[in-house]
């Protein structure tokens, strides 16, 4: 894309820090008292004032740990450090690969600012790129859930599809959206408040409750012909991480901040496909990281005629559980381009999770409508697979 913009052009010089040895309860107080803007982050520093990572309110909620007994260092996420001279595309790449929405900026070892995802997205749509249609980057095949289905079904579907958002339908028409964060806030967090003796929070909602009990409505939507600039402006004004595409009341896709950041970041190119691994580099050894990158490259080479020009991103998340001295990990593989599909998998360790997701993606690719429309493509696809 090559906008020519640098981190110094988009970063904010307003930020708050917290020591990694401090209790989470202090961080909770800073968020609740407004010391940090809604959706913002605290930059975590060590005893020498060096930045170690970022801490958000969502990280605290999802940790399910007692803030009065837990230190910041048990919850915060390690983060790469940006330089003011780094291009914004590099900032977006690091944001995608580390699955973070805030990145610290340092100069000569001193914290000088922070870059937020929305800062990067604003820069992305300032020029000609902002005139592109949202339909070009949106995910077209979107799973939905009826408003009368139980919350447990929404949770199961999110896990099965490897997504964190589901449009909600009423008599077949899209009317709202439910997110994994909604489930954490309304189901998990209230249980923890009761467990830790905090009775001020709301009562937990059973997973048997219908989806409509916690869904957000009305939908934040745009037509597929809207521009990326309009999408970013809408996300910012409504403080949402996604917009759905509606045409005559029909659901035509969903566009997320992650989709936009991936387009800005691009990444490593292999056989005309841009590859991205979204995980903290501190979580894997260099050898395993290179092995996973090699697996992605092999997939791109194998199916390059069908995925050329797209972006292939692997998102990872640690699950609760550990075996054989390796963490249980889920992987969500997203391909955007001529084909748009998702492959999901779980495994003991990051590379095993990726292998599982790649196998799932291959099966879905073979079943895609685009391939089946062209018998010659399907035959070449099968012949190539047969000899490998």
Residue frames relative to the residue before (quaternion, step in Angstrom):
aa qw qx qy qz dx dy dz
X 1.0000 0.0000 0.0000 0.0000 0.00 0.00 0.00
X 0.0520 -0.8831 0.4659 0.0174 3.55 1.00 -0.89
X 0.0539 0.8412 -0.5339 0.0668 3.60 0.58 1.13
X 0.4205 -0.7067 0.4666 0.3258 3.58 1.16 -0.59
X 0.5438 0.6199 -0.3976 0.4023 3.59 1.28 -0.17
X 0.2680 -0.7500 0.5872 0.1443 3.54 -1.19 0.70
X 0.6910 -0.4715 0.3477 0.4234 3.54 -1.29 0.34
X 0.6204 0.5646 -0.3460 0.4202 3.60 0.99 -0.78
X 0.6476 0.5453 -0.3133 0.4304 3.58 1.18 -0.60
X 0.7884 0.3216 -0.1503 0.5024 3.59 1.13 -0.53
X 0.5636 0.6401 -0.3906 0.3466 3.61 1.15 -0.39
X 0.3635 -0.6887 0.5804 0.2382 3.53 -1.32 0.44
X 0.3367 -0.7467 0.5404 0.1926 3.57 -0.99 0.83
X 0.5899 0.5462 -0.3646 0.4699 3.57 1.32 0.05
X 0.2631 0.7520 -0.5661 0.2119 3.58 -0.59 1.13
X 0.2670 -0.7349 0.6008 0.1665 3.55 -1.30 0.42
X 0.2279 -0.7782 0.5734 0.1176 3.56 -1.09 0.74
X 0.0778 -0.7618 0.6392 0.0707 3.54 -1.33 0.31
X 0.4870 -0.6790 0.4716 0.2819 3.59 -1.03 0.78
X 0.5354 -0.6571 0.4266 0.3157 3.57 -0.99 0.80
X 0.6670 0.4943 -0.3053 0.4664 3.61 1.21 -0.40
X 0.5320 0.6284 -0.4148 0.3873 3.61 1.23 -0.10
X 0.5666 -0.6038 0.4421 0.3449 3.56 -1.24 0.48
X 0.5976 -0.5779 0.4257 0.3575 3.54 -1.17 0.63
X 0.5694 0.6134 -0.3861 0.3878 3.59 1.11 -0.62
X 0.6165 0.5262 -0.3514 0.4686 3.61 1.08 -0.60
X 0.6448 0.5085 -0.3176 0.4742 3.57 1.00 -0.81
X 0.6228 0.5389 -0.3363 0.4567 3.58 0.99 -0.84
X 0.6521 0.5198 -0.3069 0.4587 3.56 0.98 -0.88
X 0.6524 0.5203 -0.3170 0.4507 3.59 0.97 -0.82
X 0.6515 0.4949 -0.3161 0.4804 3.58 1.03 -0.73
X 0.7020 0.4812 -0.2765 0.4462 3.58 0.87 -0.96
X 0.7041 0.4651 -0.2675 0.4652 3.59 1.05 -0.70
X 0.5488 -0.6551 0.3778 0.3562 3.57 1.29 0.00
X 0.3676 0.7278 -0.5010 0.2902 3.59 1.23 0.30
X 0.7316 0.2445 -0.1667 0.6141 3.54 1.27 -0.47
X 0.4998 -0.6683 0.4582 0.3059 3.56 -0.87 0.94
X 0.6237 -0.5375 0.3978 0.4048 3.63 -1.14 0.58
X 0.8079 0.2112 -0.1880 0.5171 3.55 -0.86 1.00
X 0.5429 0.6396 -0.3871 0.3826 3.58 1.30 0.04
X 0.3426 -0.7313 0.5541 0.2018 3.55 -1.32 -0.15
X 0.3749 -0.6622 0.5968 0.2544 3.50 -1.32 0.45
X 0.3207 -0.7141 0.5815 0.2216 3.58 -1.05 0.74
X 0.2915 -0.7885 0.5259 0.1296 3.56 -0.68 1.15
X 0.0778 -0.8057 0.5871 0.0083 3.58 -0.81 1.05
X 0.4347 -0.6767 0.5222 0.2837 3.56 -1.22 0.50
X 0.7721 -0.3803 0.2471 0.4451 3.56 -1.31 -0.12
X 0.6971 0.4426 -0.2690 0.4957 3.58 1.21 -0.39
X 0.5803 -0.6172 0.3609 0.3899 3.55 1.29 0.17
X 0.4860 0.6574 -0.4417 0.3694 3.60 1.26 0.17
X 0.4551 -0.6957 0.4830 0.2749 3.58 -0.92 0.90
X 0.1867 -0.8064 0.5571 0.0680 3.54 -0.84 1.04
X 0.7876 -0.2257 0.1770 0.5454 3.59 1.10 -0.56
X 0.5055 -0.6353 0.4928 0.3131 3.54 -1.27 -0.44
X 0.1478 -0.7630 0.6250 0.0735 3.53 -1.27 0.58
X 0.0694 -0.7938 0.6040 0.0158 3.57 -0.78 1.06
X 0.6456 -0.5121 0.3901 0.4109 3.55 -1.27 0.33
X 0.6288 0.5463 -0.3386 0.4376 3.56 1.04 -0.75
X 0.6147 0.5400 -0.3483 0.4575 3.61 1.04 -0.71
X 0.6478 0.5181 -0.3159 0.4606 3.57 1.00 -0.83
X 0.6571 0.5179 -0.3057 0.4545 3.57 0.92 -0.96
X 0.7261 0.4539 -0.2518 0.4510 3.56 0.85 -0.98
X 0.5641 0.6108 -0.3932 0.3927 3.60 1.16 -0.38
X 0.1929 -0.8163 0.5136 0.1808 3.57 1.18 -0.69
X 0.4730 0.6537 -0.4458 0.3876 3.57 1.14 0.68
X 0.5484 -0.6085 0.4637 0.3377 3.56 -1.19 0.58
X 0.3863 -0.7627 0.4666 0.2267 3.64 -0.43 1.17
X 0.6552 0.5301 -0.3228 0.4308 3.60 1.09 -0.60
X 0.7567 0.3434 -0.1927 0.5219 3.59 1.24 -0.27
X 0.6809 0.4876 -0.2678 0.4764 3.57 1.28 -0.13
X 0.3577 -0.7333 0.5385 0.2104 3.55 -0.97 0.87
X 0.6715 -0.5141 0.3697 0.3849 3.52 -1.25 0.57
X 0.6554 0.5592 -0.3222 0.3923 3.60 0.93 -0.89
X 0.6226 0.5496 -0.3452 0.4373 3.60 1.22 -0.33
X 0.7714 0.3835 -0.1663 0.4799 3.58 1.18 -0.45
X 0.6292 0.5813 -0.3605 0.3691 3.61 0.94 -0.82
X 0.3979 -0.6996 0.5427 0.2403 3.55 -1.29 0.44
X 0.4603 -0.6587 0.5221 0.2858 3.56 -0.93 0.93
X 0.1041 -0.8165 0.5678 0.0123 3.55 -1.05 0.77
X 0.4586 -0.6241 0.5391 0.3311 3.59 -1.12 0.60
X 0.3740 -0.7225 0.5383 0.2201 3.58 -1.18 0.55
X 0.2948 -0.7512 0.5689 0.1587 3.54 -0.97 0.91
X 0.3105 -0.6853 0.6180 0.2280 3.51 -1.34 0.38
X 0.6007 -0.5758 0.4016 0.3825 3.64 -1.07 0.61
X 0.6951 0.4851 -0.2729 0.4549 3.59 1.17 -0.56
X 0.4639 0.6732 -0.4573 0.3499 3.61 1.23 -0.03
X 0.4848 -0.6437 0.4940 0.3265 3.61 -1.05 0.67
X 0.5968 -0.5864 0.3986 0.3755 3.59 -1.09 0.62
X 0.5839 0.5798 -0.3764 0.4257 3.61 1.12 -0.55
X 0.6364 0.5122 -0.3225 0.4781 3.59 1.09 -0.72
X 0.6237 0.5307 -0.3357 0.4655 3.58 1.03 -0.77
X 0.6569 0.5025 -0.3085 0.4699 3.59 0.96 -0.86
X 0.6362 0.5312 -0.3327 0.4498 3.60 0.98 -0.83
X 0.6806 0.4824 -0.2883 0.4700 3.57 0.89 -0.91
X 0.6152 0.5458 -0.3393 0.4566 3.56 1.10 -0.70
X 0.6787 0.4815 -0.2815 0.4777 3.56 0.95 -0.94
X 0.7126 0.4783 -0.2690 0.4371 3.58 0.80 -1.01
X 0.7432 0.3606 -0.2213 0.5183 3.60 1.14 -0.53
X 0.3760 -0.7612 0.4583 0.2631 3.57 1.35 0.11
X 0.4707 0.6438 -0.4513 0.4003 3.56 0.87 1.06
X 0.3300 -0.7447 0.5472 0.1928 3.56 -1.22 0.53
X 0.7425 0.2621 -0.1779 0.5902 3.56 1.33 -0.07
X 0.0408 -0.7905 0.6110 0.0143 3.58 -1.00 0.82
X 0.4158 -0.7089 0.5109 0.2521 3.62 -0.87 0.94
X 0.2310 -0.7496 0.6052 0.1358 3.56 -1.20 0.63
X 0.0461 -0.8144 0.5782 -0.0198 3.58 -0.76 1.08
X 0.0604 -0.7683 0.6365 0.0310 3.53 -1.19 0.66
X 0.8293 -0.0431 -0.0337 0.5561 3.57 -0.67 1.17
X 0.7186 -0.4702 0.2417 0.4518 3.55 0.99 0.92
X 0.6564 0.4973 -0.3056 0.4779 3.60 1.26 0.04
X 0.4770 -0.6636 0.4981 0.2898 3.57 -0.99 0.89
X 0.0288 -0.8254 0.5638 -0.0075 3.58 -0.75 1.01
X 0.8281 -0.0842 0.0559 0.5514 3.61 1.17 -0.16
X 0.2848 -0.7203 0.6003 0.1994 3.52 -1.36 -0.15
X 0.2254 -0.7459 0.6115 0.1372 3.55 -1.14 0.74
X 0.1871 -0.7811 0.5897 0.0843 3.56 -0.89 1.00
X 0.6580 -0.5246 0.3572 0.4052 3.56 -1.18 0.50
X 0.6697 0.5038 -0.3133 0.4466 3.58 0.95 -0.82
X 0.5626 0.5780 -0.3868 0.4469 3.61 1.16 -0.53
X 0.6866 0.4827 -0.2749 0.4690 3.56 0.95 -0.94
X 0.6664 0.5070 -0.3142 0.4473 3.56 0.95 -0.82
X 0.6049 0.5383 -0.3587 0.4644 3.58 1.06 -0.67
X 0.6668 0.4969 -0.3087 0.4617 3.57 0.94 -0.89
X 0.6171 0.5796 -0.3361 0.4126 3.56 1.08 -0.75
X 0.7887 0.3564 -0.1712 0.4707 3.59 0.89 -0.91
X 0.4121 0.7285 -0.4665 0.2863 3.59 1.22 0.19
X 0.7699 0.3493 -0.1815 0.5023 3.59 1.00 -0.81
X 0.8354 -0.1780 0.1574 0.4956 3.52 -1.16 -0.74
X 0.5733 0.6106 -0.3781 0.3945 3.57 1.11 -0.68
X 0.6381 0.5646 -0.3208 0.4137 3.56 1.08 -0.73
X 0.6367 0.5416 -0.3239 0.4431 3.58 1.26 -0.30
X 0.4728 0.6699 -0.4462 0.3585 3.59 1.26 -0.12
X 0.5107 -0.6497 0.4728 0.3059 3.57 -1.16 0.60
X 0.5591 -0.6257 0.4233 0.3415 3.58 -1.01 0.79
X 0.5989 0.6003 -0.3584 0.3905 3.57 1.11 -0.64
X 0.5855 0.6001 -0.3665 0.4034 3.60 1.19 -0.44
X 0.7837 0.3187 -0.1586 0.5091 3.59 1.06 -0.70
X 0.5509 0.6452 -0.3907 0.3573 3.59 1.21 -0.35
X 0.4593 -0.6142 0.5561 0.3202 3.54 -1.31 0.40
X 0.3123 -0.8079 0.4775 0.1472 3.55 -0.56 1.18
X 0.7316 0.3665 -0.2310 0.5264 3.58 0.95 -0.85
X 0.0399 0.8314 -0.5438 0.1074 3.55 -0.19 1.33
X 0.3363 -0.7214 0.5692 0.2063 3.57 -0.90 0.94
X 0.1427 -0.7855 0.5988 0.0634 3.57 -1.06 0.78
X 0.1944 -0.7584 0.6055 0.1425 3.55 -1.32 0.15
X 0.4819 -0.6691 0.4858 0.2900 3.57 -1.03 0.80
X 0.5888 -0.6239 0.3934 0.3306 3.56 -1.06 0.80
X 0.6839 0.4941 -0.2872 0.4535 3.62 1.17 -0.49
X 0.4844 0.6508 -0.4424 0.3822 3.59 1.28 -0.10
X 0.5291 -0.6338 0.4474 0.3439 3.63 -1.08 0.59
X 0.6407 -0.5298 0.3951 0.3908 3.55 -1.22 0.51
X 0.5927 0.5789 -0.3673 0.4227 3.59 1.08 -0.65
X 0.6423 0.5154 -0.3261 0.4642 3.60 1.05 -0.70
X 0.6214 0.5297 -0.3364 0.4692 3.58 1.07 -0.75
X 0.6512 0.5170 -0.3090 0.4617 3.56 0.96 -0.89
X 0.6685 0.4991 -0.2996 0.4629 3.58 0.93 -0.91
X 0.6654 0.5064 -0.3060 0.4552 3.60 0.96 -0.85
X 0.6231 0.5314 -0.3367 0.4647 3.59 1.02 -0.79
X 0.6788 0.4802 -0.2981 0.4688 3.56 0.92 -0.85
X 0.6515 0.5274 -0.3145 0.4456 3.58 0.96 -0.85
X 0.7523 0.3836 -0.1959 0.4985 3.58 0.97 -0.91
X 0.3942 -0.7321 0.4736 0.2906 3.58 1.22 -0.27
X 0.5350 0.6050 -0.4141 0.4199 3.58 1.07 0.72
X 0.3359 -0.7455 0.5389 0.2025 3.56 -1.26 0.36
X 0.7328 0.3142 -0.2078 0.5667 3.59 1.32 0.12
X 0.0301 -0.7886 0.6142 0.0065 3.55 -1.05 0.83
X 0.3717 -0.6860 0.5706 0.2562 3.61 -0.79 0.92
X 0.2780 -0.7681 0.5614 0.1326 3.56 -1.04 0.84
X 0.2037 -0.7999 0.5569 0.0921 3.56 -0.90 0.93
X 0.1493 -0.7351 0.6536 0.1002 3.51 -1.33 0.52
X 0.8129 -0.1116 0.0031 0.5716 3.56 -0.45 1.27
X 0.7481 -0.4384 0.2004 0.4561 3.54 0.99 0.96
X 0.6590 0.4822 -0.3093 0.4875 3.60 1.25 -0.12
X 0.4627 -0.6883 0.4758 0.2929 3.64 -0.86 0.89
X 0.0239 -0.8322 0.5529 -0.0347 3.58 -0.78 1.06
X 0.8223 0.0415 0.0183 0.5672 3.60 1.14 -0.48
X 0.2995 -0.7336 0.5749 0.2039 3.55 -1.30 -0.25
X 0.1229 -0.7604 0.6322 0.0835 3.55 -1.18 0.64
X 0.1615 -0.8036 0.5698 0.0581 3.57 -0.97 0.88
X 0.6373 -0.5051 0.4083 0.4148 3.53 -1.28 0.30
X 0.6127 0.5483 -0.3511 0.4480 3.58 1.06 -0.70
X 0.5991 0.5513 -0.3598 0.4558 3.61 1.06 -0.69
X 0.6650 0.5068 -0.3012 0.4585 3.56 0.93 -0.91
X 0.6439 0.5157 -0.3238 0.4633 3.57 0.98 -0.83
X 0.7001 0.4891 -0.2721 0.4433 3.59 0.84 -1.02
X 0.7894 0.3594 -0.1783 0.4646 3.60 0.84 -0.95
X 0.7522 0.3589 -0.2101 0.5112 3.60 1.16 -0.47
X 0.7657 0.3834 -0.2031 0.4749 3.57 0.71 -1.09
X 0.7016 0.5015 -0.2943 0.4119 3.58 0.69 -1.06
X 0.6522 0.5057 -0.3512 0.4424 3.67 0.83 -0.78
X 0.6119 0.5403 -0.3544 0.4561 3.59 1.09 -0.69
X 0.6652 0.4982 -0.3021 0.4669 3.56 0.99 -0.83
X 0.6135 0.5463 -0.3528 0.4479 3.59 1.05 -0.69
X 0.6534 0.4895 -0.3105 0.4870 3.56 1.03 -0.79
X 0.6498 0.5355 -0.3153 0.4377 3.58 1.01 -0.88
X 0.7405 0.3931 -0.2189 0.4992 3.57 1.05 -0.80
X 0.5920 -0.6185 0.3564 0.3741 3.57 1.26 0.21
X 0.5153 0.6085 -0.4346 0.4188 3.59 1.23 0.30
X 0.0977 -0.8427 0.5293 0.0138 3.56 -0.15 1.30
X 0.4906 0.6858 -0.4194 0.3362 3.57 1.27 0.03
X 0.6271 0.5706 -0.3421 0.4052 3.57 1.14 -0.49
X 0.6465 -0.5098 0.3833 0.4187 3.56 -1.28 0.11
X 0.5672 -0.5782 0.4519 0.3740 3.56 -1.23 0.37
X 0.5343 -0.6363 0.4367 0.3449 3.59 -1.00 0.74
X 0.3400 -0.7310 0.5566 0.2008 3.54 -1.06 0.76
X 0.4596 -0.6944 0.4711 0.2910 3.61 -0.75 0.96
X 0.5543 -0.6144 0.4506 0.3351 3.56 -1.15 0.61
X 0.5779 0.5698 -0.3823 0.4418 3.59 1.27 -0.11
X 0.4912 0.6536 -0.4341 0.3782 3.60 1.25 -0.21
X 0.5358 -0.6338 0.4375 0.3461 3.61 -1.08 0.58
X 0.6627 -0.5199 0.3810 0.3812 3.54 -1.26 0.56
X 0.6346 0.5699 -0.3378 0.3979 3.59 0.97 -0.83
X 0.5698 0.6287 -0.3799 0.3683 3.61 1.20 -0.47
X 0.8109 0.1898 -0.1201 0.5404 3.62 1.11 -0.47
X 0.4513 0.6977 -0.4641 0.3069 3.61 1.21 -0.01
X 0.4000 -0.6801 0.5563 0.2607 3.55 -1.27 0.45
X 0.1204 0.7737 -0.6163 0.0840 3.54 -0.97 0.91
X 0.5408 -0.1397 -0.8269 -0.0647 1.56 -2.27 1.03
X 0.6668 -0.4938 0.3805 0.4084 3.54 -1.33 0.17
X 0.3391 -0.6659 0.6199 0.2392 3.53 -1.21 0.68
X 0.1153 0.8488 -0.4929 0.1526 3.55 -0.22 1.27
X 0.1246 -0.7416 0.6544 0.0786 3.49 -1.43 0.33
X 0.4983 -0.6075 0.4959 0.3698 3.61 -1.17 0.32
X 0.6362 -0.5522 0.3699 0.3917 3.65 -1.11 0.52
X 0.6614 0.5179 -0.3071 0.4471 3.60 1.20 -0.46
X 0.4565 0.6804 -0.4556 0.3480 3.61 1.26 -0.06
X 0.4886 -0.6742 0.4726 0.2888 3.57 -1.21 0.45
X 0.6410 -0.5060 0.4029 0.4133 3.56 -1.29 0.31
X 0.6055 0.5552 -0.3597 0.4424 3.59 1.05 -0.71
X 0.6580 0.4994 -0.3096 0.4709 3.59 0.94 -0.85
X 0.6384 0.5337 -0.3283 0.4470 3.58 1.02 -0.78
X 0.6731 0.4880 -0.2984 0.4688 3.59 0.88 -0.93
X 0.6446 0.5187 -0.3224 0.4599 3.59 0.95 -0.82
X 0.6598 0.5010 -0.3038 0.4705 3.58 1.03 -0.80
X 0.6288 0.5301 -0.3320 0.4619 3.59 0.98 -0.82
X 0.6868 0.4846 -0.2870 0.4595 3.56 0.93 -0.90
X 0.6985 0.4812 -0.2867 0.4454 3.60 0.83 -0.92
X 0.7460 0.3689 -0.2087 0.5136 3.60 1.09 -0.72
X 0.3495 -0.7676 0.4697 0.2608 3.59 1.36 -0.01
X 0.4585 0.6438 -0.4746 0.3873 3.57 0.76 1.11
X 0.4384 -0.7090 0.4964 0.2424 3.55 -1.23 0.49
X 0.7888 0.1773 -0.1182 0.5765 3.59 1.25 0.04
X 0.1309 -0.7367 0.6506 0.1297 3.54 -1.34 0.32
X 0.3279 -0.7266 0.5640 0.2154 3.55 -1.08 0.70
X 0.3723 -0.7130 0.5507 0.2229 3.54 -1.18 0.60
X 0.0246 -0.8060 0.5902 -0.0369 3.56 -0.68 1.14
X 0.0050 0.7709 -0.6368 0.0133 3.54 -1.08 0.81
X 0.8231 -0.0979 -0.0024 0.5595 3.57 -0.50 1.26
X 0.7223 -0.4569 0.2366 0.4621 3.54 1.02 0.88
X 0.6000 0.5537 -0.3605 0.4511 3.60 1.27 -0.04
X 0.4488 -0.6737 0.5210 0.2707 3.53 -1.09 0.78
X 0.0972 -0.8293 0.5502 0.0089 3.59 -0.62 1.16
X 0.7916 -0.2136 0.1365 0.5560 3.62 1.22 -0.06
X 0.2579 -0.7306 0.6035 0.1883 3.52 -1.36 -0.08
X 0.1415 -0.7781 0.6097 0.0532 3.56 -1.01 0.90
X 0.1150 -0.8125 0.5709 0.0278 3.57 -0.77 1.06
X 0.6564 -0.4698 0.3989 0.4350 3.54 -1.32 0.19
X 0.6235 0.5548 -0.3395 0.4338 3.57 1.04 -0.77
X 0.6124 0.5427 -0.3454 0.4595 3.59 1.05 -0.74
X 0.6863 0.4916 -0.2755 0.4598 3.56 0.92 -0.97
X 0.6569 0.5044 -0.3124 0.4652 3.58 0.95 -0.85
X 0.6313 0.5338 -0.3339 0.4528 3.58 1.02 -0.78
X 0.6487 0.5141 -0.3148 0.4645 3.56 1.03 -0.80
X 0.6589 0.4938 -0.3029 0.4798 3.57 1.06 -0.77
X 0.6954 0.5020 -0.2729 0.4358 3.55 0.96 -0.94
X 0.1062 -0.7825 0.5852 0.1844 3.54 0.94 -1.02
X 0.1772 -0.8038 0.5548 0.1213 3.64 -0.30 -1.11
X 0.7475 -0.3460 0.2763 0.4951 3.55 -1.21 -0.50
X 0.2533 -0.7784 0.5552 0.1474 3.58 -0.89 0.89
X 0.0380 0.7766 -0.6250 0.0693 3.54 -0.92 1.01
X 0.8312 -0.0784 0.0112 0.5503 3.57 -0.59 1.16
X 0.7143 -0.4695 0.2595 0.4494 3.58 0.98 0.84
X 0.6350 0.4782 -0.3349 0.5059 3.59 1.28 0.21
X 0.3258 -0.7418 0.5509 0.2002 3.59 -0.90 0.90
X 0.1951 -0.8114 0.5479 0.0574 3.56 -0.73 1.14
X 0.0206 0.7933 -0.6073 0.0376 3.56 -1.01 0.87
X 0.1487 -0.7512 0.6375 0.0850 3.55 -1.02 0.90
X 0.1534 -0.8169 0.5536 0.0510 3.57 -0.53 1.20
X 0.4674 0.6195 -0.5084 0.3733 3.55 -0.17 1.36
X 0.5559 -0.5854 0.4606 0.3690 3.54 -1.24 0.38
X 0.4602 -0.7051 0.4641 0.2751 3.59 -0.75 1.04
X 0.5925 0.5771 -0.3746 0.4190 3.60 1.16 -0.41
X 0.6284 0.5679 -0.3316 0.4155 3.59 1.24 -0.39
X 0.7819 0.2482 -0.1397 0.5545 3.61 1.17 -0.38
X 0.4920 -0.6323 0.5072 0.3177 3.53 -1.18 0.59
X 0.6693 -0.5266 0.3463 0.3935 3.56 -1.20 0.56
X 0.6451 0.5380 -0.3276 0.4325 3.59 0.98 -0.85
X 0.6740 0.4788 -0.3000 0.4759 3.58 0.93 -0.89
X 0.6180 0.5470 -0.3416 0.4497 3.59 1.02 -0.78
X 0.6802 0.4839 -0.2889 0.4687 3.58 0.89 -0.93
X 0.6237 0.5339 -0.3379 0.4602 3.58 1.09 -0.70
X 0.6568 0.4983 -0.3118 0.4723 3.58 0.98 -0.81
X 0.6351 0.5192 -0.3256 0.4702 3.57 1.00 -0.82
X 0.6314 0.5323 -0.3191 0.4649 3.57 1.06 -0.78
X 0.6378 0.5202 -0.3264 0.4649 3.61 1.02 -0.78
X 0.6427 0.5108 -0.3204 0.4727 3.59 1.01 -0.79
X 0.6410 0.5242 -0.3178 0.4619 3.57 0.99 -0.87
X 0.6459 0.5250 -0.3201 0.4524 3.59 0.96 -0.86
X 0.6355 0.5186 -0.3228 0.4723 3.58 1.01 -0.81
X 0.6597 0.5148 -0.3014 0.4572 3.58 0.95 -0.93
X 0.6624 0.4960 -0.3084 0.4691 3.60 0.97 -0.84
X 0.6595 0.5461 -0.3062 0.4160 3.55 0.91 -0.97
X 0.8148 0.2112 -0.0805 0.5338 3.55 0.94 -0.91
X 0.2021 0.8386 -0.4890 0.1295 3.59 1.18 0.50
X 0.6444 0.5212 -0.3690 0.4207 3.68 0.89 -0.66
X 0.7382 0.4277 -0.2181 0.4739 3.57 1.17 -0.58
X 0.7668 0.3272 -0.1823 0.5213 3.61 1.17 -0.43
X 0.3639 0.7671 -0.4705 0.2405 3.59 1.29 0.03
X 0.7836 0.3063 -0.2447 0.4820 3.54 -1.02 0.86
X 0.6279 0.5550 -0.3343 0.4312 3.59 1.26 -0.05
X 0.4030 -0.6594 0.5681 0.2830 3.52 -1.41 -0.19
X 0.1355 -0.7892 0.5979 0.0377 3.56 -0.83 1.06
X 0.0169 0.8263 -0.5577 0.0770 3.58 -0.39 1.26
X 0.1672 -0.7712 0.6086 0.0830 3.56 -0.93 0.95
X 0.1194 -0.7865 0.6052 0.0299 3.58 -0.63 1.20
X 0.1350 -0.8111 0.5672 0.0460 3.59 -0.88 0.95
X 0.0114 -0.7811 0.6242 0.0057 3.54 -1.19 0.64
X 0.3992 -0.6954 0.5447 0.2457 3.56 -0.95 0.91
X 0.2080 -0.7589 0.6044 0.1246 3.57 -1.00 0.85
X 0.5951 -0.5499 0.4254 0.4031 3.54 -1.25 0.23
X 0.6303 0.5045 -0.3898 0.4429 3.54 -0.68 1.09
X 0.0165 0.7890 -0.6136 0.0257 3.55 -1.13 0.62
X 0.0637 0.7947 -0.5997 0.0689 3.55 -1.00 0.84
X 0.8263 0.1352 -0.1359 0.5297 3.55 -1.10 0.70
X 0.6103 -0.5906 0.3212 0.4189 3.56 1.14 0.80
X 0.6275 0.4805 -0.3522 0.5014 3.56 1.19 0.57
X 0.4858 -0.6808 0.4587 0.3002 3.61 -0.99 0.77
X 0.4577 -0.6223 0.5489 0.3194 3.54 -1.24 0.48
X 0.0387 -0.8306 0.5526 -0.0573 3.58 -0.61 1.18
X 0.2080 -0.7374 0.6228 0.1585 3.56 -1.13 0.67
X 0.1431 -0.7791 0.6063 0.0705 3.57 -1.12 0.68
X 0.1096 -0.7607 0.6377 0.0519 3.56 -1.00 0.90
X 0.1304 -0.8040 0.5795 0.0272 3.55 -0.46 1.25
X 0.0695 -0.8179 0.5710 -0.0097 3.58 -0.62 1.14
X 0.0930 -0.7756 0.6234 0.0332 3.55 -0.83 1.04
X 0.0128 -0.7853 0.6185 -0.0228 3.55 -0.79 1.09
X 0.4412 0.6523 -0.5168 0.3359 3.54 -0.82 1.00
X 0.8095 -0.1006 0.1154 0.5668 3.57 -0.89 -0.93
X 0.7365 0.2078 -0.1334 0.6297 3.54 1.13 -0.78
X 0.1102 -0.7629 0.6316 0.0826 3.55 -1.11 0.68
X 0.2412 0.7715 -0.5546 0.1973 3.53 -0.49 1.16
X 0.2928 -0.7340 0.5906 0.1636 3.52 -1.36 0.35
X 0.0806 -0.7628 0.6388 0.0594 3.54 -1.06 0.80
X 0.0824 -0.8109 0.5787 0.0276 3.59 -0.82 0.92
X 0.0912 0.7977 -0.5917 0.0727 3.54 -1.14 0.63
X 0.2200 -0.7476 0.6106 0.1408 3.53 -1.30 0.35
X 0.1300 0.7970 -0.5844 0.0805 3.55 -1.18 0.50
X 0.5469 -0.5726 0.4834 0.3733 3.51 -1.34 0.16
X 0.7878 0.1393 -0.1523 0.5803 3.54 -0.14 1.30
X 0.6475 -0.5740 0.3596 0.3491 3.54 -1.24 0.58
X 0.6816 0.4966 -0.3107 0.4386 3.61 0.87 -0.89
X 0.6439 0.5079 -0.3321 0.4660 3.60 1.02 -0.72
X 0.6284 0.5282 -0.3309 0.4653 3.59 1.04 -0.76
X 0.6479 0.5137 -0.3153 0.4658 3.59 0.99 -0.82
X 0.6373 0.5314 -0.3310 0.4492 3.60 0.92 -0.85
X 0.6501 0.5164 -0.3066 0.4656 3.56 1.00 -0.87
X 0.6691 0.4972 -0.2946 0.4671 3.59 0.98 -0.88
X 0.6310 0.5309 -0.3313 0.4584 3.61 1.04 -0.75
X 0.6381 0.5158 -0.3266 0.4692 3.59 0.99 -0.78
X 0.6470 0.5140 -0.3100 0.4701 3.56 1.00 -0.87
X 0.6459 0.5234 -0.3134 0.4590 3.59 1.00 -0.87
X 0.6343 0.5353 -0.3308 0.4490 3.61 0.99 -0.81
X 0.6525 0.5085 -0.3174 0.4636 3.58 0.93 -0.88
X 0.6770 0.4877 -0.2920 0.4674 3.57 0.96 -0.86
X 0.6150 0.5552 -0.3453 0.4407 3.55 1.04 -0.75
X 0.6616 0.5097 -0.3013 0.4601 3.57 1.01 -0.85
X 0.7089 0.4453 -0.2644 0.4788 3.59 1.11 -0.61
X 0.4652 0.7130 -0.4380 0.2887 3.61 1.24 -0.20
X 0.5933 -0.6058 0.4107 0.3351 3.54 -1.12 0.79
X 0.6340 0.5685 -0.3404 0.3987 3.56 0.97 -0.87
X 0.6748 0.4761 -0.2992 0.4779 3.59 0.94 -0.87
X 0.6998 0.4833 -0.2867 0.4411 3.59 0.88 -0.88
X 0.5521 0.5958 -0.4029 0.4218 3.60 1.21 -0.26
X 0.7612 0.2961 -0.1485 0.5576 3.56 1.12 -0.66
X 0.3130 -0.7875 0.5005 0.1771 3.59 -0.19 1.26
X 0.6204 0.5512 -0.3542 0.4311 3.59 1.03 -0.71
X 0.6363 0.5166 -0.3249 0.4719 3.57 1.02 -0.82
X 0.6622 0.5139 -0.3112 0.4478 3.57 0.91 -0.91
X 0.6571 0.5136 -0.3131 0.4544 3.58 0.96 -0.86
X 0.6506 0.4972 -0.3156 0.4795 3.59 0.99 -0.84
X 0.6144 0.5590 -0.3278 0.4501 3.55 1.07 -0.83
X 0.7032 0.4657 -0.2634 0.4683 3.58 0.84 -1.00
X 0.6394 0.5271 -0.3233 0.4570 3.56 1.00 -0.85
X 0.6583 0.5103 -0.3121 0.4571 3.58 0.94 -0.88
X 0.6625 0.5054 -0.3039 0.4619 3.57 0.97 -0.87
X 0.6317 0.5732 -0.3291 0.4050 3.57 1.05 -0.81
X 0.7514 0.4051 -0.2069 0.4780 3.57 1.01 -0.85
X 0.6250 0.5281 -0.3607 0.4475 3.62 1.19 0.12
